[in-house]
């Protein structure tokens, strides 16, 4: 039986609808750097293990060998801190402009 969690490749259309093109490992590392977050802080904020973050950051290219829920947790954690993922021909990350009060 094994893990019954959906994989990114299995739900690619839902993933793309939600997040645009697939998030790549370099974007994950760059997003953490923009926020000056450790792997531990990202793991705690996303509700994941540090080992999961380390494993994903070691990947080359799109984060397709993980569940959609894991990617969702990471992108939500980083997004709530102001990170925006850019995709298309030139994947990247940027910080959203702070709202003036």
Secondary structure as GFF3:
##gff-version 3
##sequence-region A 1 101
A	DSSP	alpha_helix	12	19	.	.	.	ID=ss1
A	DSSP	alpha_helix	25	35	.	.	.	ID=ss2
A	DSSP	alpha_helix	39	46	.	.	.	ID=ss3
A	DSSP	alpha_helix	50	58	.	.	.	ID=ss4
A	DSSP	alpha_helix	68	80	.	.	.	ID=ss5
A	DSSP	beta_strand	83	86	.	.	.	ID=ss6
A	DSSP	beta_strand	92	95	.	.	.	ID=ss7
###
